[in-house]
Amino acid sequence: QQQVKQSPQSLIVQKGGISIINCAYENTAFDYFPWYQQFPGKGPALLIAIRPDVSEKKEGRFTISFNKSAKQFSLHIMDSQPGDSATYFCAASKAAGNKLTFGGGTRVLVKP
Amino acid sequence: GAVVSQHPSWVICKSGTSVKIECRSLDFQATTMFWYRQFPKQSLMLMATSNEGSKATYEQGVEKDKFLINHASLTLSTLTVTSAHPEDSSFYICSARVSGQGEHFGSGTRLTVV
């Protein structure tokens, strides 16, 4: 059973555009939702994370939007740059530090 | 801060041999580390949770006798792939829990069994 569903699987965006990745979860016990960025041949790097007590969190060009009633959260990458080309994973856990359940990943390509 | 170092970054071994992968927390103590496996263009699959000073907790379907995990200190966990076969070829990644910050990942190890 896939507890965190991520879409789209891949995304192409022009430089300067907005990349939007969506995730939906099933387990209402989840209360920690991080996003990771992974470059080929490297481990994932934590980008930004949110808890369900807030509806939005912004760090630089990255914004998480969270909809608790819909059990959905999304990552927005503003002013996308070619260096943002990577695979992005959403994840969820019952608390920060408990084991993570990952989404399937989204490969983002930013064209110059 | 919160640097997780993983070594080696890549390794090629012959079928039937064993390979050890190290995961170190460089600037913090990690009571819990996690080991993942990732196939090309796929997501991360949790293999086991490594707890300092106690036995690892393996996910369903992961052979504990094949993937030996040792977490003897607060800064080091090791994964040993025993009697490796070509189907064990994969990208293995460790992570460490950082209090209040969630998980930080190592750079991964590409294992190729020939």
Backbone of each chain as ProteinMPNN parsed JSONL, in Angstrom:
{"seq_chain_A": "QQQVKQSPQSLIVQKGGISIINCAYENTAFDYFPWYQQFPGKGPALLIAIRPDVSEKKEGRFTISFNKSAKQFSLHIMDSQPGDSATYFCAASKAAGNKLTFGGGTRVLVKP", "coords_chain_A": {"N_chain_A": [[0.853, -1.198, 0.0], [0.691, 2.069, -1.008], [1.458, 4.726, 0.811], [2.023, 7.381, 0.512], [1.407, 9.328, -2.139], [2.774, 10.657, -5.04], [2.88, 13.251, -7.456], [3.544, 15.152, -10.473], [5.187, 12.384, -12.201], [7.271, 13.252, -13.719], [8.564, 16.408, -14.822], [8.785, 19.223, -16.842], [10.073, 22.402, -17.05], [10.347, 25.824, -17.945], [13.167, 27.988, -17.581], [12.91, 30.268, -14.938], [10.252, 29.8, -14.545], [7.516, 28.281, -12.664], [7.715, 25.441, -10.684], [5.654, 22.812, -9.759], [4.845, 20.392, -7.449], [2.973, 17.703, -6.29], [1.671, 16.0, -3.42], [-0.079, 13.349, -1.8], [-1.424, 11.962, 1.121], [-2.289, 9.138, 3.197], [-2.367, 8.248, 5.805], [-3.561, 9.495, 8.712], [-2.141, 9.875, 10.984], [0.309, 10.851, 10.379], [2.528, 13.527, 10.915], [4.601, 15.075, 10.143], [6.201, 16.494, 7.457], [8.488, 16.354, 5.147], [10.46, 17.629, 2.379], [12.674, 16.412, -0.071], [15.609, 16.849, -2.039], [17.26, 15.352, -4.706], [20.215, 14.731, -6.414], [21.641, 13.076, -9.295], [23.316, 10.096, -8.392], [23.814, 10.893, -5.816], [23.028, 11.287, -2.291], [19.773, 12.037, -0.865], [18.891, 15.426, -0.089], [17.75, 17.418, 2.531], [15.255, 19.753, 1.925], [13.08, 21.406, 2.77], [10.619, 21.461, 5.343], [7.424, 20.718, 6.84], [4.907, 21.056, 9.365], [1.626, 19.948, 10.401], [0.336, 22.057, 11.663], [0.561, 24.443, 10.425], [-0.267, 26.17, 7.369], [1.3, 26.93, 5.301], [4.701, 27.215, 4.327], [7.653, 28.967, 3.754], [10.816, 29.036, 2.243], [13.217, 30.803, 0.958], [13.234, 30.294, -2.474], [11.574, 28.159, -2.338], [8.475, 26.77, -1.467], [6.195, 25.264, 0.718], [2.913, 24.122, 0.591], [0.171, 23.251, 2.596], [-2.583, 21.164, 3.077], [-4.591, 20.137, 5.356], [-7.175, 19.009, 5.672], [-7.679, 17.91, 3.203], [-5.659, 16.156, 3.077], [-3.279, 16.645, 1.69], [-0.235, 17.915, 0.29], [2.047, 20.253, -1.098], [4.86, 21.186, -3.148], [6.278, 24.154, -4.186], [8.387, 25.535, -6.526], [9.746, 28.464, -7.051], [10.684, 30.77, -9.673], [12.288, 28.951, -11.229], [15.433, 27.397, -11.78], [18.1, 26.195, -13.946], [19.882, 24.746, -12.332], [18.19, 23.653, -10.491], [17.31, 21.347, -11.516], [16.587, 18.13, -10.844], [15.732, 15.231, -8.855], [12.858, 15.182, -6.909], [11.586, 14.376, -3.76], [8.746, 13.827, -1.801], [7.867, 13.237, 1.602], [6.705, 11.575, 4.577], [6.106, 11.323, 8.078], [5.396, 9.98, 11.357], [6.405, 11.523, 13.278], [9.021, 13.928, 13.562], [11.869, 12.255, 12.952], [10.949, 9.71, 13.33], [10.556, 6.8, 11.255], [10.614, 7.472, 7.773], [8.136, 7.697, 5.226], [8.261, 7.563, 1.851], [7.312, 9.425, -1.077], [6.879, 8.628, -4.601], [8.619, 10.134, -6.131], [9.662, 12.902, -8.207], [10.912, 13.828, -11.252], [12.489, 16.661, -12.144], [13.076, 18.868, -14.749], [14.673, 21.707, -15.686], [14.61, 23.889, -18.226], [16.928, 25.924, -19.964]], "CA_chain_A": [[0.0, 0.0, 0.0], [1.488, 3.269, -1.106], [0.835, 5.646, 1.74], [2.26, 8.739, 0.028], [1.363, 9.338, -3.597], [3.401, 11.878, -5.538], [2.657, 13.511, -8.883], [3.7, 14.17, -11.543], [6.425, 11.612, -12.169], [8.298, 14.096, -14.311], [8.108, 17.775, -15.043], [9.702, 20.087, -17.572], [9.67, 23.801, -16.854], [11.297, 26.791, -18.477], [13.868, 28.82, -16.603], [12.097, 31.369, -14.455], [8.898, 29.341, -14.313], [7.183, 27.691, -11.361], [7.57, 23.979, -10.646], [4.696, 22.435, -8.717], [4.807, 18.945, -7.211], [1.909, 17.431, -5.334], [1.675, 14.733, -2.693], [-1.267, 13.04, -1.016], [-1.132, 10.908, 2.07], [-3.482, 8.434, 3.679], [-2.308, 8.015, 7.249], [-3.807, 10.746, 9.432], [-1.189, 9.979, 12.091], [1.492, 11.58, 9.913], [2.527, 14.917, 11.346], [5.849, 15.722, 9.736], [6.195, 16.351, 6.004], [9.668, 16.988, 4.546], [10.764, 17.479, 0.963], [14.085, 16.172, -0.31], [16.126, 17.041, -3.402], [18.333, 14.384, -4.96], [20.918, 14.766, -7.69], [22.078, 11.719, -9.677], [24.486, 9.552, -7.72], [23.978, 11.501, -4.499], [21.943, 11.061, -1.364], [18.802, 13.135, -0.795], [19.195, 16.54, 0.808], [16.531, 18.033, 3.056], [14.991, 21.091, 1.385], [12.145, 22.164, 3.597], [9.673, 20.554, 5.981], [6.284, 21.405, 7.444], [4.035, 20.31, 10.261], [0.238, 20.247, 10.032], [-0.264, 23.202, 12.347], [0.661, 25.611, 9.545], [-0.75, 25.865, 6.029], [2.305, 27.279, 4.306], [6.041, 27.546, 4.818], [8.468, 29.433, 2.64], [12.241, 29.218, 2.472], [13.802, 31.221, -0.312], [12.36, 30.06, -3.637], [10.805, 26.945, -2.093], [7.308, 26.951, -0.602], [5.307, 24.124, 0.932], [1.526, 24.392, 0.946], [-0.345, 22.069, 3.278], [-4.042, 21.14, 3.24], [-4.804, 19.017, 6.269], [-8.466, 18.36, 5.447], [-7.578, 17.127, 1.959], [-4.488, 15.273, 3.229], [-2.41, 16.914, 0.544], [0.748, 18.97, 0.439], [2.722, 20.479, -2.377], [6.09, 21.975, -3.185], [6.362, 25.112, -5.277], [9.721, 26.091, -6.738], [9.569, 29.718, -7.787], [11.837, 31.211, -10.464], [13.078, 27.741, -11.395], [16.731, 27.544, -12.426], [18.644, 24.912, -14.425], [20.481, 24.043, -11.205], [17.142, 22.976, -9.726], [17.024, 20.07, -12.177], [16.89, 17.064, -9.884], [14.55, 14.469, -8.46], [12.315, 15.663, -5.647], [10.777, 13.407, -3.036], [8.044, 14.19, -0.59], [7.883, 12.169, 2.582], [5.869, 11.822, 5.747], [6.356, 10.438, 9.213], [4.517, 10.247, 12.491], [7.058, 12.601, 14.024], [10.358, 14.133, 13.017], [12.778, 11.299, 13.533], [10.452, 8.367, 13.059], [10.901, 6.41, 9.896], [9.932, 8.215, 6.735], [7.488, 7.055, 4.09], [8.56, 8.424, 0.719], [6.574, 9.395, -2.322], [7.589, 7.977, -5.691], [9.625, 11.01, -6.721], [9.359, 13.681, -9.413], [12.118, 14.3, -11.928], [12.265, 18.012, -12.656], [14.07, 19.382, -15.691], [14.485, 23.133, -15.949], [15.268, 24.213, -19.492], [17.431, 27.298, -19.97]], "C_chain_A": [[0.883, 1.241, 0.0], [0.827, 4.347, -0.264], [1.034, 7.098, 1.337], [2.355, 8.694, -1.494], [1.834, 10.689, -4.115], [3.15, 12.025, -7.035], [3.128, 14.923, -9.231], [4.994, 13.382, -11.381], [7.569, 12.412, -12.746], [7.692, 15.426, -14.704], [9.186, 18.536, -15.795], [9.191, 21.512, -17.445], [10.754, 24.704, -17.443], [11.946, 27.563, -17.331], [13.011, 30.017, -16.231], [10.657, 30.987, -14.14], [8.719, 28.753, -12.916], [7.021, 26.178, -11.519], [6.644, 23.645, -9.483], [4.613, 20.918, -8.636], [3.809, 18.694, -6.089], [2.071, 16.071, -4.665], [0.394, 14.579, -1.895], [-0.933, 11.879, -0.091], [-2.424, 10.318, 2.608], [-3.529, 8.352, 5.212], [-2.466, 9.331, 8.01], [-2.894, 10.916, 10.646], [0.099, 10.691, 11.676], [1.42, 13.031, 10.396], [3.829, 15.647, 11.034], [6.037, 15.433, 8.263], [7.401, 17.088, 5.405], [9.713, 16.782, 3.038], [12.279, 17.342, 0.815], [14.394, 16.394, -1.791], [17.279, 16.062, -3.595], [18.901, 14.57, -6.356], [21.436, 13.374, -8.007], [23.343, 11.293, -8.941], [24.752, 10.128, -6.344], [22.82, 11.117, -3.589], [20.985, 12.244, -1.351], [19.254, 14.198, 0.199], [17.885, 17.188, 1.237], [16.407, 19.462, 2.537], [14.209, 21.934, 2.375], [11.156, 21.161, 4.18], [8.566, 21.368, 6.648], [5.564, 20.47, 8.393], [2.612, 20.759, 10.023], [-0.396, 21.431, 10.743], [-0.124, 24.502, 11.555], [0.231, 25.213, 8.136], [0.282, 26.184, 4.944], [3.625, 27.61, 4.995], [6.918, 27.88, 3.636], [9.912, 29.555, 3.073], [12.887, 29.533, 1.13], [12.818, 31.031, -1.456], [11.445, 28.846, -3.452], [9.68, 27.215, -1.092], [6.551, 25.636, -0.493], [3.935, 24.671, 1.265], [0.926, 23.118, 1.509], [-1.849, 22.2, 3.471], [-4.39, 19.915, 4.068], [-6.108, 18.282, 5.968], [-8.434, 17.48, 4.196], [-6.458, 16.106, 2.027], [-3.574, 15.396, 2.021], [-1.397, 17.994, 0.906], [1.539, 19.081, -0.854], [3.963, 21.336, -2.194], [6.032, 22.884, -4.409], [7.797, 25.62, -5.349], [9.553, 27.314, -7.627], [10.848, 30.042, -8.566], [12.8, 30.039, -10.675], [14.339, 28.004, -12.213], [17.242, 26.198, -12.915], [19.29, 24.09, -13.311], [19.474, 23.356, -10.304], [16.774, 21.631, -10.341], [17.515, 18.928, -11.302], [15.627, 16.239, -9.694], [14.123, 14.926, -7.07], [11.401, 14.605, -5.04], [10.043, 14.094, -1.897], [8.094, 12.986, 0.344], [6.981, 12.549, 3.743], [6.267, 10.859, 6.848], [5.443, 10.842, 10.36], [5.091, 11.285, 13.436], [8.431, 12.755, 13.405], [11.312, 13.179, 13.707], [12.268, 9.885, 13.464], [10.686, 8.046, 11.594], [9.989, 7.109, 8.882], [9.265, 7.283, 5.731], [7.623, 8.009, 2.915], [7.517, 8.31, -0.379], [7.445, 8.813, -3.42], [8.638, 8.827, -6.377], [9.123, 11.717, -7.975], [10.674, 14.168, -10.002], [11.797, 15.633, -12.577], [13.417, 18.398, -13.569], [13.739, 20.834, -15.975], [15.298, 23.478, -17.19], [15.704, 25.677, -19.509], [16.73, 28.173, -21.017]], "O_chain_A": [[1.711, 1.435, 0.89], [-0.255, 4.825, -0.604], [0.281, 7.965, 1.781], [3.272, 8.095, -2.056], [1.351, 11.735, -3.681], [3.202, 11.05, -7.785], [3.113, 15.803, -8.37], [5.806, 13.693, -10.51], [8.713, 12.268, -12.314], [6.482, 15.554, -14.894], [10.359, 18.496, -15.426], [8.02, 21.79, -17.703], [11.937, 24.363, -17.428], [11.355, 27.759, -16.27], [12.458, 30.694, -17.097], [9.925, 31.769, -13.533], [9.644, 28.734, -12.104], [6.281, 25.706, -12.382], [6.827, 24.131, -8.367], [4.345, 20.245, -9.632], [3.806, 19.387, -5.072], [2.549, 15.116, -5.278], [-0.151, 15.554, -1.378], [-0.245, 10.935, -0.48], [-3.498, 10.908, 2.494], [-4.599, 8.384, 5.819], [-1.584, 10.189, 7.949], [-2.877, 11.979, 11.266], [0.891, 11.09, 12.53], [0.377, 13.676, 10.295], [4.114, 16.704, 11.597], [6.035, 14.274, 7.849], [7.344, 18.297, 5.183], [9.081, 15.873, 2.5], [13.055, 18.04, 1.467], [13.559, 16.16, -2.665], [18.166, 15.959, -2.746], [18.171, 14.568, -7.348], [21.649, 12.571, -7.098], [24.319, 12.041, -8.878], [25.807, 9.877, -5.762], [21.767, 10.678, -4.053], [21.349, 13.339, -1.78], [19.913, 13.901, 1.195], [17.019, 17.47, 0.409], [17.321, 20.274, 2.685], [14.627, 23.026, 2.761], [10.889, 20.125, 3.571], [8.744, 22.541, 6.975], [5.607, 19.249, 8.242], [2.397, 21.849, 9.493], [-1.544, 21.777, 10.463], [-0.635, 25.542, 11.971], [0.352, 24.049, 7.755], [0.141, 25.751, 3.8], [3.662, 28.194, 6.078], [6.927, 27.165, 2.634], [10.209, 30.106, 4.133], [13.078, 28.656, 0.288], [11.701, 31.546, -1.414], [10.631, 28.546, -4.325], [9.893, 27.798, -0.029], [6.298, 24.973, -1.499], [3.793, 25.561, 2.102], [1.14, 22.032, 0.97], [-2.334, 23.217, 3.967], [-4.472, 18.8, 3.552], [-6.142, 17.052, 6.007], [-9.084, 16.436, 4.144], [-6.32, 15.276, 1.129], [-3.157, 14.407, 1.419], [-1.671, 18.873, 1.723], [1.675, 18.113, -1.602], [4.095, 22.094, -1.234], [5.767, 22.432, -5.523], [8.353, 26.08, -4.351], [9.252, 27.195, -8.815], [11.945, 29.644, -8.175], [13.981, 30.129, -10.339], [14.316, 28.734, -13.204], [16.866, 25.161, -12.366], [19.245, 22.861, -13.349], [19.853, 22.562, -9.443], [16.013, 20.864, -9.752], [18.713, 18.785, -11.056], [14.59, 16.515, -10.296], [14.95, 15.039, -6.166], [10.558, 14.022, -5.721], [10.636, 14.846, -1.124], [8.336, 11.859, -0.088], [6.554, 13.697, 3.872], [6.702, 9.736, 6.593], [4.808, 11.897, 10.336], [4.388, 11.851, 14.274], [8.949, 11.822, 12.792], [11.539, 13.282, 14.913], [13.056, 8.942, 13.532], [10.982, 8.933, 10.793], [8.793, 7.302, 9.1], [9.782, 6.207, 5.43], [7.149, 9.143, 2.978], [6.919, 7.254, -0.588], [8.623, 8.533, -3.197], [9.463, 8.306, -7.128], [8.276, 11.201, -8.703], [11.455, 14.841, -9.328], [10.937, 15.72, -13.453], [14.585, 18.269, -13.205], [12.648, 21.15, -16.45], [16.524, 23.37, -17.193], [14.945, 26.563, -19.117], [17.045, 29.357, -21.142]]}, "seq_chain_B": "GAVVSQHPSWVICKSGTSVKIECRSLDFQATTMFWYRQFPKQSLMLMATSNEGSKATYEQGVEKDKFLINHASLTLSTLTVTSAHPEDSSFYICSARVSGQGEHFGSGTRLTVV", "coords_chain_B": {"N_chain_B": [[26.218, 22.151, 9.883], [25.196, 18.816, 11.007], [26.236, 16.667, 9.371], [26.427, 13.785, 7.455], [28.449, 11.159, 6.752], [29.289, 8.852, 4.274], [30.794, 5.829, 3.315], [32.274, 3.319, 1.238], [31.954, 5.48, -1.685], [31.497, 4.215, -4.011], [31.59, 0.788, -5.013], [32.916, -2.193, -6.347], [32.406, -5.587, -6.453], [33.155, -9.118, -6.34], [30.921, -11.78, -7.091], [29.582, -13.548, -4.368], [31.3, -12.631, -2.437], [31.738, -10.457, 0.478], [30.658, -7.19, 1.399], [31.335, -4.17, 3.066], [29.721, -1.283, 4.21], [30.115, 1.971, 5.446], [28.664, 4.317, 7.684], [28.772, 7.452, 8.977], [28.136, 9.843, 11.51], [29.214, 13.045, 11.548], [29.331, 15.422, 13.079], [27.627, 15.206, 15.164], [25.825, 13.193, 17.512], [24.314, 10.138, 16.804], [21.706, 8.316, 17.728], [19.997, 6.792, 16.335], [20.027, 5.403, 13.168], [19.29, 5.032, 9.699], [18.923, 2.686, 7.036], [18.751, 2.6, 3.558], [17.661, 1.413, 0.361], [17.997, 1.987, -3.088], [16.715, 1.692, -6.253], [17.43, 2.289, -9.758], [15.914, 5.242, -10.899], [13.873, 5.055, -9.106], [12.057, 5.275, -5.965], [13.179, 5.708, -2.526], [13.747, 2.846, -0.56], [13.13, 1.76, 2.593], [15.3, -0.215, 4.435], [16.172, -0.998, 6.988], [16.164, -0.078, 10.46], [18.603, 1.243, 12.449], [19.752, 0.965, 15.658], [21.691, 2.359, 18.18], [23.688, 0.253, 20.065], [21.875, -1.81, 20.181], [19.931, -4.425, 18.585], [19.283, -4.224, 15.074], [16.278, -3.115, 13.463], [14.482, -4.679, 11.066], [12.887, -4.124, 7.934], [9.911, -5.543, 6.535], [10.487, -8.334, 4.508], [13.169, -7.916, 4.096], [16.238, -9.509, 4.259], [17.729, -10.304, 7.167], [20.004, -11.779, 7.714], [21.465, -11.514, 5.495], [21.886, -8.839, 5.065], [23.722, -7.373, 7.16], [23.659, -5.37, 9.989], [25.383, -3.125, 12.015], [25.638, -1.137, 14.869], [27.618, 0.151, 16.644], [28.565, 2.392, 17.941], [27.808, 5.823, 18.835], [28.258, 7.305, 16.607], [28.67, 5.781, 14.38], [27.461, 3.521, 12.014], [27.26, 0.394, 10.402], [26.743, -1.357, 7.343], [26.716, -4.541, 6.156], [26.868, -6.359, 3.296], [26.366, -9.563, 2.77], [27.753, -12.43, 1.12], [27.396, -11.498, -1.565], [25.383, -11.018, -4.497], [24.675, -10.55, -8.016], [22.073, -9.458, -8.104], [21.986, -7.947, -5.852], [23.13, -5.623, -6.479], [22.965, -2.181, -6.323], [21.941, 1.098, -5.183], [22.899, 2.185, -2.136], [21.87, 3.882, 0.724], [22.469, 5.733, 3.657], [21.022, 7.223, 6.585], [20.757, 9.656, 9.214], [19.186, 10.434, 12.25], [18.471, 13.65, 13.345], [18.041, 15.495, 16.162], [15.094, 17.316, 16.35], [15.368, 18.09, 13.718], [14.833, 16.162, 11.881], [15.647, 13.733, 9.342], [18.941, 13.323, 8.03], [20.834, 12.67, 5.17], [23.368, 10.393, 3.981], [25.835, 10.37, 1.316], [25.501, 8.19, -0.259], [26.126, 4.858, -1.572], [27.268, 3.215, -4.339], [26.819, 0.023, -5.263], [28.154, -2.558, -7.121], [27.871, -5.782, -8.19], [29.719, -8.272, -9.581]], "CA_chain_B": [[26.161, 21.015, 10.79], [24.423, 17.627, 10.642], [26.843, 16.021, 8.21], [26.483, 12.329, 7.473], [29.456, 10.717, 5.796], [29.114, 7.457, 3.888], [31.978, 5.346, 2.611], [32.776, 4.059, 0.08], [30.927, 6.052, -2.553], [31.174, 3.16, -4.964], [32.386, -0.42, -4.819], [32.66, -3.323, -7.237], [32.89, -6.801, -5.806], [32.838, -10.366, -7.029], [29.797, -12.534, -6.556], [29.959, -14.448, -3.288], [32.079, -11.928, -1.414], [30.982, -9.548, 1.341], [31.025, -5.777, 1.284], [30.919, -3.369, 4.219], [29.5, 0.141, 3.962], [30.135, 2.711, 6.701], [27.892, 5.557, 7.776], [29.214, 8.18, 10.157], [27.659, 11.199, 11.796], [30.486, 13.723, 11.785], [29.306, 16.524, 14.04], [26.559, 14.997, 16.123], [25.656, 11.796, 17.893], [23.095, 9.597, 16.223], [21.274, 7.082, 18.365], [19.253, 6.032, 15.337], [20.359, 5.588, 11.757], [18.435, 4.257, 8.802], [19.54, 2.217, 5.798], [17.827, 2.54, 2.438], [18.115, 0.903, -0.928], [17.318, 2.715, -4.151], [16.949, 1.223, -7.612], [17.427, 3.405, -10.702], [14.674, 5.958, -11.181], [12.828, 4.693, -8.144], [12.128, 5.941, -4.672], [13.983, 5.052, -1.495], [13.081, 1.782, 0.178], [13.747, 1.551, 3.888], [15.69, -1.596, 4.692], [16.252, -1.281, 8.416], [16.453, 0.984, 11.424], [19.764, 0.85, 13.24], [19.759, 1.623, 16.959], [22.97, 2.208, 18.867], [23.738, -0.653, 21.197], [20.861, -2.861, 20.138], [19.759, -5.033, 17.267], [18.562, -3.443, 14.073], [14.912, -3.513, 13.136], [14.429, -4.835, 9.62], [11.57, -4.025, 7.294], [9.406, -6.819, 6.016], [11.058, -8.754, 3.24], [14.62, -7.708, 4.074], [16.904, -10.627, 4.92], [18.654, -9.791, 8.175], [21.261, -12.516, 7.665], [22.188, -11.091, 4.301], [22.228, -7.427, 5.267], [24.08, -7.265, 8.573], [23.798, -3.984, 10.436], [25.998, -2.948, 13.329], [25.63, 0.274, 15.289], [28.357, -0.033, 17.885], [28.83, 3.661, 18.614], [26.832, 6.867, 18.54], [28.606, 8.007, 15.382], [28.989, 4.859, 13.295], [26.661, 2.34, 11.71], [27.77, -0.278, 9.215], [25.902, -2.318, 6.634], [27.518, -5.53, 5.445], [26.128, -7.204, 2.367], [27.098, -10.84, 2.797], [27.591, -13.311, -0.039], [26.712, -10.626, -2.529], [25.065, -11.533, -5.818], [24.361, -9.44, -8.922], [20.786, -8.826, -7.784], [22.193, -7.016, -4.738], [23.646, -4.37, -7.041], [21.99, -1.123, -6.067], [22.439, 2.297, -4.511], [22.562, 2.083, -0.726], [21.981, 5.197, 1.359], [22.17, 5.765, 5.086], [20.605, 8.525, 7.117], [20.812, 9.746, 10.667], [18.168, 11.319, 12.822], [18.985, 14.807, 14.067], [16.985, 15.964, 17.047], [14.425, 18.533, 15.916], [15.629, 18.417, 12.315], [14.502, 15.06, 10.995], [16.707, 12.88, 8.822], [19.945, 13.81, 7.099], [21.294, 11.514, 4.434], [24.705, 10.285, 3.439], [25.933, 10.586, -0.13], [25.16, 6.964, -0.951], [27.152, 3.915, -2.05], [26.863, 2.441, -5.518], [27.376, -1.332, -5.209], [28.026, -3.378, -8.32], [28.348, -7.139, -7.962], [29.98, -8.88, -10.902]], "C_chain_B": [[25.347, 19.874, 10.219], [24.95, 16.978, 9.369], [26.903, 14.518, 8.442], [27.419, 11.888, 6.366], [29.281, 9.23, 5.522], [30.293, 7.03, 3.034], [31.913, 3.848, 2.399], [31.636, 4.647, -0.737], [30.566, 5.07, -3.664], [32.087, 1.967, -4.707], [31.932, -1.477, -5.815], [33.208, -4.56, -6.547], [32.468, -8.021, -6.609], [31.682, -11.069, -6.336], [30.284, -13.514, -5.494], [30.775, -13.801, -2.187], [31.18, -11.007, -0.605], [31.519, -8.13, 1.213], [30.489, -5.015, 2.487], [30.819, -1.907, 3.826], [29.411, 0.851, 5.315], [29.324, 3.99, 6.605], [28.258, 6.244, 9.09], [28.509, 9.523, 10.293], [28.874, 11.988, 12.274], [30.432, 14.749, 12.905], [28.151, 16.41, 15.023], [26.512, 13.509, 16.458], [24.306, 11.296, 17.405], [22.726, 8.287, 16.902], [20.537, 6.189, 17.378], [19.726, 6.402, 13.947], [19.464, 4.677, 10.931], [19.234, 3.843, 7.572], [18.468, 2.022, 4.735], [18.51, 1.894, 1.235], [17.315, 1.635, -2.005], [17.703, 2.141, -5.502], [16.834, 2.41, -8.564], [16.035, 3.955, -10.963], [13.529, 5.549, -10.264], [13.034, 5.427, -6.826], [13.022, 5.162, -3.709], [13.147, 4.008, -0.772], [13.808, 1.574, 1.489], [14.045, 0.075, 4.088], [15.618, -1.912, 6.185], [16.525, -0.012, 9.2], [17.539, 0.475, 12.349], [19.797, 1.655, 14.532], [21.061, 1.321, 17.688], [22.842, 1.271, 20.055], [22.686, -1.743, 21.212], [20.725, -3.385, 18.716], [18.963, -4.122, 16.335], [17.16, -3.99, 13.88], [14.771, -3.525, 11.629], [12.995, -4.696, 9.108], [11.187, -5.391, 6.717], [10.021, -7.117, 4.659], [12.562, -8.566, 3.132], [15.293, -8.81, 4.879], [17.959, -10.114, 5.895], [19.992, -10.52, 8.162], [22.094, -12.131, 6.445], [22.687, -9.65, 4.457], [22.462, -7.202, 6.765], [24.318, -5.805, 8.947], [24.361, -3.966, 11.849], [26.052, -1.478, 13.665], [26.299, 0.338, 16.659], [28.651, 1.259, 18.626], [27.806, 4.687, 18.183], [27.134, 7.619, 17.248], [28.846, 7.08, 14.201], [27.992, 3.713, 13.218], [27.236, 1.716, 10.451], [26.735, -1.243, 8.655], [26.829, -3.252, 5.884], [26.597, -6.378, 4.583], [26.917, -8.507, 2.257], [26.765, -11.682, 1.571], [26.823, -12.585, -1.144], [26.499, -11.316, -3.874], [24.664, -10.361, -6.714], [23.041, -8.726, -8.607], [20.87, -7.884, -6.588], [22.758, -5.686, -5.22], [22.575, -3.295, -6.919], [22.705, 0.078, -5.483], [21.956, 2.233, -3.078], [22.836, 3.424, -0.052], [21.659, 5.074, 2.843], [21.668, 7.158, 5.469], [20.69, 8.481, 8.632], [19.774, 10.757, 11.133], [18.866, 12.433, 13.595], [17.84, 15.399, 14.877], [16.404, 17.296, 16.58], [14.589, 18.877, 14.454], [15.288, 17.286, 11.37], [15.733, 14.309, 10.528], [17.633, 13.613, 7.873], [20.626, 12.603, 6.486], [22.779, 11.582, 4.091], [24.669, 10.421, 1.929], [25.694, 9.315, -0.939], [26.365, 6.144, -1.381], [26.586, 3.126, -3.219], [27.568, 1.1, -5.456], [27.091, -2.051, -6.521], [28.648, -4.732, -8.033], [28.5, -7.811, -9.322], [30.241, -10.384, -10.764]], "O_chain_B": [[24.864, 19.947, 9.089], [24.206, 16.766, 8.412], [27.366, 14.047, 9.481], [27.21, 12.2, 5.194], [29.139, 8.439, 6.455], [30.737, 7.761, 2.149], [31.519, 3.139, 3.325], [30.471, 4.333, -0.492], [29.453, 5.1, -4.19], [33.215, 2.124, -4.24], [30.742, -1.637, -6.089], [34.357, -4.569, -6.106], [31.558, -7.967, -7.437], [31.506, -10.948, -5.123], [31.272, -14.221, -5.694], [30.924, -14.375, -1.109], [30.017, -10.798, -0.947], [32.702, -7.921, 0.946], [29.335, -5.188, 2.88], [31.719, -1.359, 3.188], [28.717, 0.388, 6.22], [29.305, 4.657, 5.57], [28.076, 5.685, 10.171], [28.316, 10.243, 9.313], [29.489, 11.643, 13.283], [31.421, 14.92, 13.618], [27.747, 17.396, 15.638], [27.096, 12.682, 15.758], [23.284, 11.96, 17.578], [23.368, 7.263, 16.671], [20.462, 4.974, 17.564], [19.813, 7.58, 13.6], [18.95, 3.673, 11.425], [20.12, 4.573, 7.125], [17.439, 1.385, 4.961], [19.734, 1.843, 1.121], [16.117, 1.872, -1.854], [18.882, 2.108, -5.857], [16.217, 3.421, -8.227], [15.095, 3.202, -11.218], [12.358, 5.685, -10.618], [14.042, 6.099, -6.611], [13.546, 4.099, -4.042], [11.994, 4.251, -0.417], [14.993, 1.241, 1.491], [13.171, -0.778, 3.934], [15.082, -2.942, 6.595], [17.04, 0.978, 8.68], [17.411, -0.588, 12.956], [19.862, 2.883, 14.502], [21.475, 0.166, 17.795], [22.001, 1.465, 20.933], [22.615, -2.521, 22.163], [21.322, -2.859, 17.777], [18.094, -3.362, 16.762], [16.896, -5.171, 14.104], [14.924, -2.488, 10.983], [12.035, -5.097, 9.765], [12.03, -6.25, 6.459], [10.067, -6.259, 3.777], [13.168, -9.02, 2.162], [14.961, -9.023, 6.045], [18.972, -9.552, 5.478], [21.01, -9.949, 8.555], [23.293, -12.404, 6.39], [23.787, -9.311, 4.022], [21.542, -6.889, 7.522], [25.088, -5.101, 8.293], [23.897, -4.674, 12.743], [26.466, -0.661, 12.843], [25.65, 0.548, 17.683], [28.956, 1.23, 19.818], [27.023, 4.443, 17.265], [26.353, 8.476, 16.835], [29.193, 7.55, 13.117], [27.715, 3.033, 14.206], [27.652, 2.426, 9.536], [25.962, -1.856, 9.39], [27.636, -2.809, 5.067], [25.673, -7.024, 5.077], [28.017, -8.529, 1.705], [25.647, -11.648, 1.056], [25.755, -13.014, -1.581], [27.337, -12.098, -4.325], [24.345, -9.284, -6.209], [22.919, -7.52, -8.825], [19.944, -7.115, -6.333], [22.852, -4.731, -4.448], [21.437, -3.474, -7.353], [23.924, 0.071, -5.312], [20.752, 2.226, -2.821], [23.897, 4.021, -0.235], [20.705, 4.401, 3.234], [21.879, 8.132, 4.748], [20.696, 7.413, 9.244], [19.529, 11.78, 10.494], [19.753, 12.171, 14.407], [16.798, 15.759, 14.329], [17.127, 18.281, 16.433], [14.011, 19.858, 13.985], [15.44, 17.438, 10.158], [16.741, 14.253, 11.232], [17.202, 14.405, 7.034], [20.956, 11.639, 7.176], [23.36, 12.656, 3.935], [23.602, 10.57, 1.334], [25.685, 9.357, -2.169], [27.471, 6.662, -1.532], [25.559, 2.457, -3.1], [28.791, 1.04, -5.583], [25.947, -2.141, -6.968], [29.822, -4.817, -7.673], [27.553, -7.906, -10.102], [30.478, -11.064, -11.762]]}, "name": "protein", "num_of_chains": 2, "seq": "QQQVKQSPQSLIVQKGGISIINCAYENTAFDYFPWYQQFPGKGPALLIAIRPDVSEKKEGRFTISFNKSAKQFSLHIMDSQPGDSATYFCAASKAAGNKLTFGGGTRVLVKPGAVVSQHPSWVICKSGTSVKIECRSLDFQATTMFWYRQFPKQSLMLMATSNEGSKATYEQGVEKDKFLINHASLTLSTLTVTSAHPEDSSFYICSARVSGQGEHFGSGTRLTVV"}
